[in-house]
């Protein structure tokens, strides 16, 4: 759950600790459609372009304008190599669209620390950056502290290979719990995603992350590259209410 705070929407106070729903969409009509379901964050990405495939900045800016502050918006910068200047350029371009959060995937290989160091001035200037770690890449929890040091607003767990099953099938429950605990300890926003289904929601809600992220579960036949499906969206919303 998120609230507006000083130009950026940030997580609600830890005392309230309600888990919000992030819904990923790939175009304007999907963004307007999902808005009717009162999700907590509208996430912009292009599923056909990879785990964190990016929409072009013109499309993102058009969606931001259409939503007009009715819901916080996040956007990914793409499946990019960990080359500091490449990441900084993509983040700077995406920031110009007016999104509230910018999600950056930290993929295997490359210069992680150099990328964090290069992004730190942008975070200090007020950009709300979210680092994305991949559960199927054996993420090391000590890296969470590095995101905090660089000024990131949060960190989330996702999966690179969408055919490998949902996050709870890829990562043991105790590892997920440890990740959430570490984020809480460092006062970082904490997100969990990765081919999540409605059946995964009750157990994950008990871990009390700040949000759970969905794409495939909201689509026809659970196909993340397909169209949104109202019944599928309602099933996820129902699981939240019953969780």
MIKE-313276 format. One line per field, with one value per residue (C-alpha): residue in three letters; chain; z, y, x. Coordinates in steps of 0.05 Angstrom, whole numbers. Layout:
# residues N
rest = c(ala,...) $
kette = c(A,...) $
c3 = c(Z,...) $
c2 = c(Y,...) $
c1 = c(X,...) $
This chain:
# residues 243
rest = c(unk,unk,unk,unk,unk,unk,unk,unk,unk,unk,unk,unk,unk,unk,unk,unk,unk,unk,unk,unk,unk,unk,unk,unk,unk,unk,unk,unk,unk,unk,unk,unk,unk,unk,unk,unk,unk,unk,unk,unk,unk,unk,unk,unk,unk,unk,unk,unk,unk,unk,unk,unk,unk,unk,unk,unk,unk,unk,unk,unk,unk,unk,unk,unk,unk,unk,unk,unk,unk,unk,unk,unk,unk,unk,unk,unk,unk,unk,unk,unk,unk,unk,unk,unk,unk,unk,unk,unk,unk,unk,unk,unk,unk,unk,unk,unk,unk,unk,unk,unk,unk,unk,unk,unk,unk,unk,unk,unk,unk,unk,unk,unk,unk,unk,unk,unk,unk,unk,unk,unk,unk,unk,unk,unk,unk,unk,unk,unk,unk,unk,unk,unk,unk,unk,unk,unk,unk,unk,unk,unk,unk,unk,unk,unk,unk,unk,unk,unk,unk,unk,unk,unk,unk,unk,unk,unk,unk,unk,unk,unk,unk,unk,unk,unk,unk,unk,unk,unk,unk,unk,unk,unk,unk,unk,unk,unk,unk,unk,unk,unk,unk,unk,unk,unk,unk,unk,unk,unk,unk,unk,unk,unk,unk,unk,unk,unk,unk,unk,unk,unk,unk,unk,unk,unk,unk,unk,unk,unk,unk,unk,unk,unk,unk,unk,unk,unk,unk,unk,unk,unk,unk,unk,unk,unk,unk,unk,unk,unk,unk,unk,unk,unk,unk,unk,unk,unk,unk,unk,unk,unk,unk,unk,unk) $
kette = c(A,A,A,A,A,A,A,A,A,A,A,A,A,A,A,A,A,A,A,A,A,A,A,A,A,A,A,A,A,A,A,A,A,A,A,A,A,A,A,A,A,A,A,A,A,A,A,A,A,A,A,A,A,A,A,A,A,A,A,A,A,A,A,A,A,A,A,A,A,A,A,A,A,A,A,A,A,A,A,A,A,A,A,A,A,A,A,A,A,A,A,A,A,A,A,A,A,A,A,A,A,A,A,A,A,A,A,A,A,A,A,A,A,A,A,A,A,A,A,A,A,A,A,A,A,A,A,A,A,A,A,A,A,A,A,A,A,A,A,A,A,A,A,A,A,A,A,A,A,A,A,A,A,A,A,A,A,A,A,A,A,A,A,A,A,A,A,A,A,A,A,A,A,A,A,A,A,A,A,A,A,A,A,A,A,A,A,A,A,A,A,A,A,A,A,A,A,A,A,A,A,A,A,A,A,A,A,A,A,A,A,A,A,A,A,A,A,A,A,A,A,A,A,A,A,A,A,A,A,A,A,A,A,A,A,A,A,A,A,A,A,A,A) $
c3 = c(0,-18,-3,-34,3,-20,-94,-92,-68,-14,28,84,155,180,236,187,147,94,33,-32,-101,-160,-228,-290,-354,-423,-455,-441,-446,-397,-349,-351,-345,-284,-251,-243,-199,-147,-148,-106,-159,-235,-262,-334,-373,-438,-421,-491,-483,-423,-348,-341,-413,-418,-453,-494,-455,-499,-482,-408,-408,-442,-390,-332,-361,-369,-299,-273,-202,-189,-173,-162,-224,-230,-294,-312,-352,-389,-387,-390,-376,-312,-345,-302,-359,-395,-332,-312,-382,-381,-311,-328,-390,-352,-296,-346,-357,-287,-260,-184,-181,-228,-226,-244,-254,-227,-276,-270,-288,-301,-252,-196,-148,-202,-223,-152,-143,-208,-187,-117,-139,-175,-112,-71,-120,-104,-154,-122,-146,-135,-144,-171,-151,-185,-143,-197,-195,-123,-95,-35,20,37,-28,2,48,-13,-43,22,22,-49,-29,-62,-38,-41,-67,-96,-112,-181,-229,-295,-324,-324,-343,-279,-235,-185,-134,-78,-124,-140,-71,-4,44,96,44,25,98,109,49,76,145,118,79,141,183,133,124,50,10,-2,-62,-82,-153,-203,-238,-175,-176,-132,-94,-73,-41,28,47,20,55,121,107,103,44,22,-43,-86,-161,-216,-291,-316,-262,-288,-360,-403,-392,-344,-405,-387,-460,-469,-453,-383,-361,-312,-279,-268,-238,-192,-170,-148,-113,-77,-53,-23,14,40,57) $
c2 = c(0,68,141,206,238,298,287,213,160,119,60,70,70,4,5,-6,-60,-76,-112,-77,-106,-86,-100,-99,-72,-60,-7,51,14,-38,16,49,-18,-41,26,5,-53,-6,-37,-4,5,4,-24,-10,-61,-101,-176,-197,-164,-205,-209,-133,-112,-37,4,63,128,162,107,112,187,181,131,175,233,192,163,234,215,168,111,106,83,44,27,-19,3,-63,-125,-87,-106,-82,-27,37,87,44,38,112,134,89,111,185,177,139,190,244,209,226,155,148,88,63,-11,-34,-107,-130,-186,-236,-211,-140,-86,-86,-42,7,11,24,77,111,110,137,211,200,169,227,275,245,190,131,71,-1,-55,-122,-186,-252,-312,-361,-329,-348,-277,-262,-224,-182,-144,-115,-71,-45,-19,17,49,73,107,61,63,-11,-80,-135,-208,-232,-289,-286,-351,-347,-420,-444,-434,-382,-350,-398,-456,-425,-400,-435,-403,-389,-351,-308,-294,-274,-227,-192,-188,-157,-105,-88,-82,-32,5,-11,-23,-98,-130,-202,-223,-277,-315,-309,-341,-331,-394,-365,-303,-329,-355,-294,-246,-277,-253,-181,-153,-83,-109,-170,-163,-197,-201,-272,-285,-226,-250,-299,-370,-342,-321,-258,-236,-243,-193,-177,-219,-190,-257,-271,-202,-212,-280,-246,-190,-243,-280,-215,-204,-275,-278) $
c1 = c(0,27,14,35,94,134,124,136,88,122,102,53,80,105,55,-2,34,-18,8,-10,-24,21,-8,37,7,37,-7,-53,-119,-94,-72,-141,-175,-135,-147,-220,-198,-166,-97,-43,11,6,71,91,131,132,127,146,214,237,230,233,223,213,159,184,186,133,83,101,93,25,1,27,-12,-76,-74,-62,-42,-100,-52,23,60,125,163,220,281,290,333,398,470,501,541,536,529,477,434,442,420,359,339,347,304,250,250,232,164,141,133,135,182,236,252,322,338,405,420,478,547,570,589,537,575,595,522,499,552,531,457,469,469,403,373,400,368,300,288,252,293,273,326,303,338,323,305,329,398,412,408,452,417,478,466,402,444,482,417,401,471,460,395,346,273,264,283,241,248,227,244,280,255,179,173,207,146,124,170,151,171,238,259,248,199,253,294,233,220,293,290,227,258,322,283,242,305,334,267,266,203,197,164,153,137,153,96,54,-15,-76,-59,8,-23,-44,25,61,14,35,106,79,117,97,69,59,68,27,24,9,-42,-83,-83,-122,-96,-44,-4,35,39,-37,-92,-119,-178,-229,-244,-170,-161,-220,-192,-128,-166,-209,-147,-121,-186,-189,-115) $
